[in-house]
Amino acid sequence: MSEKYPDSLKHVDRYAVIGNPISHSKSPVIHEAFAKQTGQNISYERILAPLDGFAATVNELIRQGYKGANVTVPFKFEAFKLANEASQRAIDAGAANTLTFSQHGIVADNTDGAGIVCDIEQNLQVSLEGKRVLLLGAGGAAEGVLHPILACNPSLLVIANRTLDKALGMVNKKALIETLSTDLLCCEFSELHERAFDVVINATSAGLSDAALPIPDSIFAKHCLAYDMMYGRDTPFMQQARANGAVVADGLGMLVEQAAEAFHLWRGIRPDTQPVMEMMRAL
């Protein structure tokens, strides 16, 4: 990053999305559309952080006067730990995808859960209440959506991961289990045989490398919604789900909805997401 930025940008509030990889991110397009729609004077860019240099990258953004940043793979846990203050959503997840920089330090939030629930229940018109839900993966993306999905009262939520320990870590949270009405289970991918689900959510990053997940075809119940948090590509997960009769959706709606929540946190105004989603689909 350059030490100084152009005079033309000095009056503009600057934001960014930080990740590795990051070149695929559509977040700048979305936030620029939100800014135009709401009359906000901001700029928003992609920042590639070294895998061992997330904190240094954030500190440099703060030094340059940025107002905040979104955070994507693989830095969401690190973003939460870096913050001086955190919202309840970030605390529940133990991960953050939205950072606000102020004179008091770094404030962490997590808008992923609000984004996916809004996309599934409002945009896709699929209620999660009473449904059998399978969450694939136990990383930062899965942590971010766990509590909001549970708040929708599915009858069953199974967290499946390649290794059991990480999935167990998600369910062995005292505060979570105390108020739980949903049957919450965890297992390895290899234990999913003979189970079927109404909603299957892929929260793994397998789609980034076009890798297939070791999941059986039987997990997709009749009229199942198969939702991949990845967007902009037809992933092997989506192909498998479609071949087994599922209704398939990618994560573009979640991306736009969680971005709108972050925009609202930063700017105090909530943009209309529908025209932005239509624009993104047409690109």
C-alpha positions as CSV (number, residue, x, y, z in Angstrom):
1,M,0.0,0.0,0.0
2,S,1.2,3.5,-0.8
3,E,2.1,5.8,2.1
4,K,0.0,8.7,0.7
5,Y,-3.2,8.8,-1.2
6,P,-4.4,11.3,-3.8
7,D,-5.7,14.7,-2.7
8,S,-9.0,13.9,-4.5
9,L,-9.6,11.1,-2.1
10,K,-8.8,12.9,1.2
11,H,-12.5,14.0,1.7
12,V,-13.8,10.5,0.9
13,D,-14.4,7.9,3.6
14,R,-12.4,4.9,2.7
15,Y,-13.3,1.2,3.2
16,A,-12.0,-2.1,2.0
17,V,-12.4,-5.8,2.0
18,I,-9.4,-7.8,3.2
19,G,-8.8,-11.5,2.3
20,N,-6.5,-14.0,0.7
21,P,-7.4,-14.7,-2.1
22,I,-9.4,-11.5,-2.8
23,S,-9.3,-10.7,-6.6
24,H,-12.7,-12.5,-7.0
25,S,-14.5,-10.3,-4.5
26,K,-17.5,-8.4,-5.8
27,S,-17.8,-6.4,-2.6
28,P,-16.4,-3.2,-4.1
29,V,-19.1,-3.2,-6.8
30,I,-21.8,-3.8,-4.2
31,H,-20.7,-1.0,-1.9
32,E,-20.2,1.4,-4.7
33,A,-23.8,0.7,-5.8
34,F,-25.0,1.2,-2.2
35,A,-23.1,4.5,-2.0
36,K,-24.6,5.8,-5.3
37,Q,-28.1,4.8,-4.2
38,T,-27.9,6.5,-0.8
39,G,-25.7,9.5,-1.7
40,Q,-22.8,8.5,0.5
41,N,-19.3,9.7,-0.4
42,I,-17.1,6.6,0.1
43,S,-14.5,4.5,-1.7
44,Y,-14.2,0.8,-1.3
45,E,-11.4,-1.5,-2.6
46,R,-9.9,-5.0,-2.4
47,I,-6.9,-5.6,-0.2
48,L,-4.8,-8.7,-0.4
49,A,-3.3,-9.4,3.0
50,P,-0.4,-11.8,3.4
51,L,-1.4,-15.0,5.3
52,D,0.9,-13.9,8.1
53,G,0.2,-10.2,7.8
54,F,-3.5,-9.5,8.6
55,A,-2.9,-7.4,11.7
56,A,-0.2,-5.4,10.0
57,T,-2.6,-4.8,7.0
58,V,-5.4,-3.6,9.3
59,N,-3.0,-1.3,11.2
60,E,-1.8,0.2,8.0
61,L,-5.3,0.9,6.8
62,I,-6.0,2.6,10.1
63,R,-2.9,4.7,9.8
64,Q,-4.0,5.8,6.3
65,G,-7.4,6.9,7.7
66,Y,-9.7,4.1,6.5
67,K,-13.0,4.0,8.4
68,G,-13.6,0.3,8.3
69,A,-13.1,-3.0,6.5
70,N,-14.9,-6.2,5.6
71,V,-13.0,-9.4,6.3
72,T,-13.2,-12.6,4.3
73,V,-11.4,-16.0,4.1
74,P,-9.2,-16.8,6.0
75,F,-9.0,-13.9,8.5
76,K,-12.4,-13.9,10.2
77,F,-11.2,-15.5,13.5
78,E,-8.1,-13.2,13.5
79,A,-10.3,-10.2,12.9
80,F,-12.3,-10.9,16.0
81,K,-9.2,-11.4,18.2
82,L,-7.7,-8.2,16.9
83,A,-10.7,-6.0,17.9
84,N,-10.9,-3.9,21.1
85,E,-14.6,-4.2,21.2
86,A,-17.1,-6.7,19.7
87,S,-20.9,-6.9,19.1
88,Q,-22.9,-9.8,20.5
89,R,-23.1,-11.3,17.0
90,A,-19.3,-11.4,16.7
91,I,-19.0,-12.8,20.3
92,D,-21.5,-15.5,19.5
93,A,-19.5,-16.5,16.4
94,G,-16.0,-15.9,17.7
95,A,-15.4,-14.5,14.3
96,A,-15.8,-11.1,12.5
97,N,-16.5,-10.1,9.0
98,T,-16.9,-6.3,9.6
99,L,-14.5,-4.0,11.4
100,T,-15.2,-0.4,12.2
101,F,-12.2,1.9,13.0
102,S,-12.8,4.7,15.5
103,Q,-10.8,6.8,17.8
104,H,-11.5,4.2,20.5
105,G,-10.0,1.4,18.4
106,I,-11.3,-1.5,16.4
107,V,-15.0,-2.7,16.7
108,A,-15.8,-6.1,15.4
109,D,-19.2,-7.3,14.1
110,N,-20.5,-10.3,12.1
111,T,-23.1,-9.7,9.5
112,D,-22.9,-13.1,7.8
113,G,-25.7,-14.7,9.8
114,A,-28.1,-11.8,9.2
115,G,-27.2,-11.9,5.5
116,I,-27.9,-15.6,5.0
117,V,-31.1,-15.7,7.0
118,C,-32.5,-12.7,5.1
119,D,-31.5,-14.2,1.7
120,I,-33.0,-17.7,2.5
121,E,-36.2,-16.6,4.3
122,Q,-37.0,-13.3,2.4
123,N,-35.4,-13.5,-1.0
124,L,-35.8,-17.3,-1.6
125,Q,-39.0,-17.6,0.5
126,V,-37.8,-20.7,2.4
127,S,-38.7,-20.7,6.1
128,L,-36.1,-22.4,8.3
129,E,-38.5,-22.9,11.2
130,G,-39.2,-26.7,11.7
131,K,-36.8,-27.7,9.0
132,R,-33.9,-30.2,9.0
133,V,-30.8,-28.2,8.3
134,L,-27.3,-29.4,7.5
135,L,-24.4,-27.0,7.8
136,L,-21.3,-28.2,6.0
137,G,-18.0,-26.9,7.5
138,A,-16.9,-25.6,10.9
139,G,-14.7,-22.6,10.0
140,G,-15.3,-18.8,10.3
141,A,-18.2,-18.8,7.8
142,A,-20.1,-21.5,9.6
143,E,-19.5,-19.9,13.0
144,G,-20.9,-16.7,11.7
145,V,-24.2,-18.2,10.7
146,L,-24.8,-20.7,13.4
147,H,-26.6,-18.6,16.0
148,P,-28.8,-16.7,13.5
149,I,-29.9,-20.0,11.9
150,L,-30.7,-21.5,15.3
151,A,-32.7,-18.4,16.1
152,C,-35.0,-19.4,13.3
153,N,-36.0,-22.6,15.2
154,P,-35.2,-25.4,12.8
155,S,-36.2,-28.8,14.2
156,L,-32.7,-30.2,13.6
157,L,-29.3,-28.7,12.8
158,V,-26.4,-31.0,12.0
159,I,-22.9,-29.5,11.7
160,A,-20.7,-31.8,9.5
161,N,-17.0,-31.3,9.0
162,R,-14.0,-33.3,7.7
163,T,-12.8,-33.5,11.3
164,L,-15.1,-33.9,14.3
165,D,-13.1,-31.7,16.7
166,K,-13.9,-28.4,15.0
167,A,-17.6,-29.3,14.7
168,L,-17.7,-30.3,18.4
169,G,-16.2,-27.0,19.3
170,M,-19.1,-25.2,17.7
171,V,-21.8,-27.1,19.7
172,N,-20.0,-27.3,23.0
173,K,-20.8,-23.7,24.0
174,K,-22.7,-23.5,27.3
175,A,-24.5,-20.2,26.5
176,L,-25.7,-21.7,23.2
177,I,-27.0,-25.0,24.6
178,E,-28.8,-23.5,27.6
179,T,-31.5,-21.9,25.5
180,L,-31.6,-24.4,22.7
181,S,-34.9,-25.8,21.4
182,T,-33.3,-27.3,18.2
183,D,-31.7,-30.7,18.1
184,L,-28.1,-29.8,17.5
185,L,-25.7,-32.5,16.4
186,C,-22.3,-32.8,14.8
187,C,-20.5,-35.4,12.8
188,E,-17.9,-36.0,10.2
189,F,-18.8,-36.0,6.5
190,S,-18.5,-39.8,6.4
191,E,-21.3,-40.1,8.9
192,L,-24.0,-38.4,6.8
193,H,-25.2,-41.6,5.0
194,E,-28.9,-42.4,5.5
195,R,-29.7,-38.8,6.6
196,A,-31.8,-36.3,4.5
197,F,-32.2,-32.6,5.0
198,D,-34.6,-29.9,3.9
199,V,-31.9,-27.2,3.7
200,V,-28.2,-28.0,3.1
201,I,-25.7,-25.0,3.5
202,N,-22.2,-25.3,2.2
203,A,-20.0,-23.1,4.4
204,T,-16.7,-24.6,3.3
205,S,-14.3,-23.0,1.0
206,A,-14.1,-26.0,-1.3
207,G,-15.7,-24.1,-4.1
208,L,-12.7,-21.8,-4.3
209,S,-10.6,-24.6,-5.6
210,D,-13.5,-26.5,-7.4
211,A,-13.0,-29.4,-5.0
212,A,-15.9,-31.8,-4.4
213,L,-17.0,-32.5,-0.9
214,P,-17.1,-36.2,0.3
215,I,-20.9,-36.0,1.0
216,P,-23.5,-38.6,-0.1
217,D,-26.3,-37.8,-2.6
218,S,-28.8,-39.0,0.0
219,I,-28.5,-35.8,2.1
220,F,-30.7,-33.9,-0.4
221,A,-34.3,-34.5,0.5
222,K,-37.1,-33.9,-2.0
223,H,-37.5,-30.2,-2.7
224,C,-34.4,-29.5,-0.6
225,L,-32.7,-26.1,-0.8
226,A,-29.0,-26.5,-1.4
227,Y,-27.3,-23.2,-0.6
228,D,-23.6,-22.6,-1.4
229,M,-22.1,-19.5,0.3
230,M,-19.7,-19.3,-2.7
231,Y,-20.9,-17.1,-5.5
232,G,-20.0,-16.4,-9.1
233,R,-19.3,-20.0,-10.1
234,D,-21.2,-23.3,-10.4
235,T,-19.4,-25.3,-7.7
236,P,-19.2,-29.1,-7.5
237,F,-21.5,-28.9,-4.4
238,M,-24.1,-27.1,-6.5
239,Q,-23.7,-29.5,-9.4
240,Q,-24.1,-32.5,-7.1
241,A,-27.2,-31.0,-5.4
242,R,-28.8,-30.1,-8.8
243,A,-28.2,-33.6,-10.1
244,N,-30.1,-34.9,-7.0
245,G,-33.2,-32.8,-7.5
246,A,-32.4,-29.9,-5.1
247,V,-33.3,-26.3,-5.6
248,V,-29.8,-24.6,-5.9
249,A,-28.8,-21.1,-4.8
250,D,-25.4,-19.5,-4.6
251,G,-24.2,-17.0,-2.0
252,L,-24.7,-13.8,-4.0
253,G,-27.8,-12.9,-2.1
254,M,-26.1,-13.5,1.2
255,L,-23.1,-11.4,0.0
256,V,-25.4,-8.4,-0.8
257,E,-27.5,-8.7,2.3
258,Q,-24.5,-9.0,4.7
259,A,-22.9,-6.1,2.8
260,A,-26.1,-4.0,3.4
261,E,-25.9,-4.8,7.1
262,A,-22.2,-3.7,7.2
263,F,-23.0,-0.5,5.2
264,H,-25.8,0.3,7.7
265,L,-23.3,-0.1,10.6
266,W,-20.8,2.2,8.9
267,R,-23.1,4.8,7.4
268,G,-26.3,4.7,9.5
269,I,-28.5,4.2,6.4
270,R,-29.9,0.9,5.0
271,P,-29.7,0.5,1.2
272,D,-32.3,-1.3,-0.9
273,T,-30.7,-4.6,-1.8
274,Q,-33.1,-5.8,-4.6
275,P,-31.8,-3.5,-7.4
276,V,-28.2,-4.3,-6.4
277,M,-28.9,-8.0,-6.6
278,E,-30.5,-7.6,-10.0
279,M,-27.5,-5.6,-11.2
280,M,-25.0,-8.2,-9.9
281,R,-26.9,-11.1,-11.5
282,A,-26.8,-9.2,-14.8
283,L,-23.0,-8.7,-14.7
